[in-house]
Amino acid sequence: MITITPSAAQQIRIAATGSDCDEMGLRIAVRRDADGSLHYAMGFDEARNDDVIVASEGIALVVAPAQTELLDGMTLDYVEFEAGDFRFIFINPKDAAAAVAPEGGCGDENCGGTGGKP
């Protein structure tokens, strides 16, 4: 379903420890806009009864059931855009904006809206 790269997993662990969220999962949320592009959000959260839990690289990902279809096949990576500018990116074959983005990422300079932090 969802894949996390080793570099993203390492950064997520660092953020979880720094936020005292080691016992929480990382919730991934997505919405599709009218133009077909996908917008993502993520943050540490407790799982609800109907949530889907996916493990990747030792990270528990929490996803609402209604969003599993849009997130299926997505990869979460943590990359350096420019010297010292690290960001999470969502690479999703279902994202219409990604198909036209020259870097092949999420097609948005604010990829995921996290500013480099979960």
Secondary structure, 3 states (H helix, E strand, C coil): CEEECHHHHHHHHHHHHHCCCCCCEEEEEEEECCCCCEEEEEEEECCCCCCEEEEECCEEEEECHHHHHHHCCEEEEEEEEECCEEEEEEECCCCCCCCCCCCCCCCCCCHHHCCCCC
